[in-house]
Amino acid sequence: PSLGAAGRDLSRARLRGASALFRENPVAEIELGQRSTPSGGRLLEEEFGFSQTFELGGQRRARIAQASAGVDHAIADMGDANRLLLRDVAVAFTRVLTATERLKLARASEAVAASLAEATGRRFQAGEIPVLDLNLARSEQSRAHSELSVVAAELAIATGELRSLLGMAWNTPLAVEGDLREAPKYELDTLLEAALDRPDLIALKASLREAEAEYRLGRGFSRPDLALGVHQKREEGSTAVSGTLTLTLPVFQRGQELQASGAARAQRIRGEIQALTSSIQNEIRSAFEAWQDLAESAAELERNAIPGVQ
């Protein structure tokens, strides 16, 4: 997110530059000189000029549109980074919560296995059972203890991952609360509609506007630029004032590169938008179908299996 903020600020700085009223600064010219007369004298000549160039092809509007799209792109990138971060935090939180519940179950299983091994040992000492039963009980106790260590390790890894995602120090206390049996509710149409506003898709659409603005900027360079100016000249005590009109003829440089690159980028990004939209829809539909199947599986276990286990 901090890198995204830097990119956003950079794009806003470019927008301020593109919003300037004129692309070129005014030009002021001063000429001073002396001219010799036939009589051997010298006359001082002064000439002052001022001119300003105007773009007639709508280049300023195209630059502003391009820079504005760049700002939207940077903001969307920040939103996408936050989206992915929240997704990773949610997954890590669920892993920690699951590992916590599994650790409780592993501790209970270890206690049961230890109690069973102790009871089996007393029965073996009393001669009620063979040594094979004792060895089996001890093996089960060892397996339960090993499983407890494995689950504890999984909890430590999941907790460390969650701390990293939250930007917490390793020694900061962290505890999670939640109920894994709380079943969320989803509607497919709502999910598909919300996906149209995903930041990564918005970023691509902003890139498309950038490319289209680049093409328009290139088209603007195919039109002449106009420069208006005024000149004042003093010679032999006389002052002459004249206006100037200058046209830059786009004969060789007509924005060909910007037009070609902008059109090519726009075509590529349109394909990327279509591909990403299709990919998002496929991901949502397949995930929704998997969620329905898994929810039904969990409901079946809760209805018929868990009561018997308890």
N, C-alpha and C positions, 0 to 999 in steps of 0.2 A: 504493500500500500504506500509506503514512503517513496519508493521509486516511481510509482504511478503519480503521486502528487508532484514530484519533480518534473515528470513529463507533461503534466497538465499545466504547470506554471510556465514551462518553456513554450508550450503551444499558445498560451495567452499572451506571452511576450511577442510571439510572431504575429498574433492578431493585432496587437497595438501597432506594430510596424506596418502591417498591411493596411491599416485604417488611416494612415497618413493621407492628407488631402491630395498631395502631389507626390509622385514617385521621384521626380528629379528636383533638386534644389534650384532656386533662382540663380541666374548667372549675371554677375556684374563685371563690366569690362571698362578699363581706363587706359587711354593712350595719350601719352605726352611726347612731344617732339619739337624740333626746330626746323625751319625751312629758310634757306638762304635766298635773298632777293638779288636781282641784277645789280643793284646799287651797292652790294656788299653788306647789307644789313641782315639781321636774323629776326624771324618772326616765330613766336611761340604758338604751337597748335595743340589744342586740347580736344579730346573726344571721349565721351562717356556713353556707356550703353548698359541696358538692363533688359533681360529677357526671361521668360518662363515657358517651359514646355508643358503642353497639355496632351494627355493620352485620349484618343478619340474612339478607341476600340473596346471600351468597357473593362480595361485591364484591372482597374481598382476594384470594381465589383467582384471580378473573378478572384482576385487575391484575397479579398475579405471572405468570400464564400469558402475558398480553400483553407484559409486559416481558421475560420469558424468550425469547419468540419474536422480540422485537426484537433481543436479543443474538445469537441464532442467525442472524437476517437480516444483521446487521452482519458477523459472522464469515464468512458465505457471500459477502457482497460483497467482503471481502478476498480470499477464495479465488478468486473469479471474476476480480478484478483481477490476481492472480498468474497465473491460467491464461492470460488474454489477453496478459500480459506475456511469459510463457514462449513462447507461440505466436509472438508478434512477434519474440522473440529467435531462435527456431529458424528462422523464415523469413529473417531478416536474416543469420544465420550461413550458411545455405545460399546466399544471394545472394553473400556475400563469398567463400565457397569456390568457387562457380561462376565468379565474376569473376576469381578468382585463377588458376584453371585456364585460363580463356579468355585471360588475359593471357600465360600461358606459351605457349599455342598461337599467339597473335598475334605474339609475339616470334620464334618459330620461323618463322612464315610470312614475317615481314619479312626475316629473315636469308636465307631461300630466295629471296625476290623480289630482294633486293639482289645475291645471288650470280648469279642469272639475268640481271639487268640488266647486271652487270659482264661476264659471259661474252658476252652479246649485243652489248655495245659493242665487244668485241675482234673478234668476227666481222664486225661492220659495218665496223670499221676495215680488216679484211682483205679487204673486198669480197665476203664470202660471202653476206650477206643484204641485203635492201633496208631503207631507212630506216623503213618501216612496222613491221617486226618490232622495230626498236630502240625506236620510240615506244610500241609495245604493251608491251614489257618495262618501260620507264620508267613507264608508266601503272600497271602492276601493282605496281611498287615503291611508287609514291605511294599507291595504294589500300591496300596492306598497312600502310604507315606511318600512314595515316589511321585504319585500323581499330584499330591499336595504341593510338592516342590516345583513340579512343572507348571501348575496353575499359578503359583506365586511368582514364578519367573515371567509368565505371560502378563500378569498384572503389572509387574514392575516395568516391562517394556511398553505396555499400553499407556501407563501413567506418564512415563518419560516422554512418549510421543505427544501426549496431550499437553504436558507442560511446555514442550518446545513450540507447539502451535499457538499456545496462549501467551508465549513470551515470558514464561515464569522461570525463575531460577530453580536449579535442581533441588535445593534444600527448602523450597517453599512448600508448606503443607498444602495438600490437595486431596479433597474428598468429593465424591460424586453422589448424587441422590437421584433416584428414578425408579420406575417400575417397568420392567421389561414386558409385563403382561398387558400394559396399556396399548391397545391396538389402534394405530392411526387410521383415519378414514381419508380416502382419496377419490376424486372424480376425474376420469380420463379427459373429458372435454375441458375441464378447468385447468388441468396440467398442460394440455396442448396449447390452450390459449395463453397461459402465462409464459410458456416457452418462447413466444414471439417477442417478448421483451427481455430475453436473456442478454446480458451485457456483451458477450462475445459476438452475438448476431448484430447488435447495435453498432459495435465497433466496425464490423465489416461494412455496414451500410454507410457509416461515416467515411470509411475509406473510399467507398464508391463516389460519394459526393466530392471528396478531394480530387479524385481522378477526373470527374466530370468538370470540376472547376479548372483543373489544369488544362483540359482540352479547350475550354472557353478562353482561358488566358492566352493560349497559343493562337486561337482565332483572332483575338484582339490585336496581336502583333502583325496581322496581315493588313491592317489599316494604317494609314499614315498618322504620324504624330504632328501636332501643331505647336509651333513656338511663336509667341507674341513678344515684341520688345519695342523699346524706344531708344533712340540715339540722339545725343546732343553733341554738336561739333562747333568749336570756336576757331575761326581762322581770319586773320587780318582784322581783328576787332569785330567781326560779324559772328552771329550765333545762328546755327541752323539746327532745327529739331525735326526728326523724321521717325516714323514708325516702321517696324520690320515685321514681316510674316515669313516664317520658315516652315516648310513641310518636309518631313522625313519620309522618303519614298521606300516602301517595303519591297524592294526589288529582289534582293538576295536572301535576306533574313526575314522570313514571314511567319516565324513561330512554328516551323515544320516539325521540329523535334518535340516541342511541348504537345502539339496536336497528336502526333503519332504515339508518344508515350502515354498520354492521357487516355486516348482511345483504347490502347492495348491493355492498360491497367484496368480500365472500366470493364472491359469484356472479361478479363480474368476474374475480377472481384465478383461480377454477376454470377459466374459459374461457381465461385466459392460460396456465395450466399445461398444459392440453390442447393449445393451439396450439403452445407451445414444445416440448413432447414430440414432437409430430408433425413440427415443423420440424427438430429435432435428428435424428430418425430418417431423414428425407428427405436431410438433408445428409450423414449418415454413409453411407447406402446409395449415393447418387450419387457421393460421393468415393471410396468403395471400388471402385465399378464403374470410375470413371475411372482409379484407381490400377492396377487389373488391366490395363486396355487399354494404359496407358503403360508398364507393366512389360513387357508382351509386346512392345511396339514397341521398347523398349530392348534386350530379349533378341534380337529379330530382327536388329537392327543389329549387335549384338555377335557373333552367330553368323556372319552372312553378309557384312556390309558392311565392318566394321572390318579383318578380315584382308586384304582386297583393298586397302584404302586404305593399310595399313601396308606 
